[in-house]
Amino acid sequence: MAKRRNHSADFKAKVALEALREELTLPELAKKYDVHPNQISTWKKKALANMADIFSSKQEKQKDNHEAEVKELHAKIGELTVEVDFLDRAFKCSLGSGGRR
């Protein structure tokens, strides 16, 4: 049984782009890149299906979500910093009062 190969996203995009150009037939591309023609067809269909995402506002939404997440994390860091400072001062005060436990 043949071993499964994992192809990089760059390789898949390159082959799919050549398939979209239709300068070579699928069997010719398959021979050129040592990939089964059905696999090339799958990559080509996937490329066509996702091509609209490149031009859509999905990337903008993802960027907005990322910025919101960063803002939330910065707020959490601020809260934790205040908490650590408070506990540090409380600990130092308890040590400074001369009471040993």
N, C-alpha and C positions, 0 to 999 in steps of 0.2 A: 504494500500500500504506500502511496506517495505521501511524503511529509507535507503538512500544511505550511504555506509560506505567509508571512505577514508583510504586507507592503506598506510603505510610508504614505502618509496623506499627500505628500508632494508627488510621489510616483503615481498615485491614483489620479490626481488632478492632471498631471501631464498626459497620461494615457487617455483620460476622458476628454481632455481638450483636443487631442489629436483625433479622437473618434468623432467629436462634434464638427471638426473641420471637414471631415469626410474626404480627405485627400487620399487615404488608403482605405481598403476594405477592412472589415473586422478580422477576417482570417490573416490578412497581411499584418495588421497591427498585433494580432495574437502571436504571430511568428516573430515579429520584430522585438516584442517585449517579453516573450516566453510566458504568456498568460492566456488562459482559455478565453475564447471569444464571448462566451456567456458572461464571464466576469467583467469584461470590457463593457458589454451592454448594460450590466448592472451599475457600474460606475458612471456610465454616460447618463442613464436615467436619473441617478441620484444627483448628479451635477445639474441636470436640467431642473429637477424638482426644487433644488435649494438655491438656484441662481437668483431668484427674486429676493431672497433674504439679504443678498449683498447690497441691494439698492433700497431695502426697506428701512423702517425706523427701528427695527429690532435691536440693532447695534446701539442706537441712541437710548432705547429703553434699558438695555443691559448696562450702559454707561451710567444712566441715572440711578439704577438699582445699586450699582457698585458705589457710587458717590454717597447714596443714602446709608449703605452699610458701613462705609468708612466713617461717616459722621456719627453713626450710632456707636461704633467701636471707640471713637475718640471720647464720646460722652462717658462710656463705661470706664475707660482709662481714667478720666477725671474723677469719677465717683470712687474708684478704687484707690486713687492717690490720696484723696481726702480721707478715706477710711484708714489707710495705712498711717498717714500723718497723725490722725486722732489717736489711734491705738499706740503709736510710738510715744506720743506725748503722755498718754495715760500711763504707759509702762514706766517711763522715765520719772514721772511724778510719784508713782508708788515706790520706786527704788529710792528716790531722793527724800522721802519722808522719814527715812531712818528705820522703818519697820522691816525687820527680816522675818521671813516666814519659815 
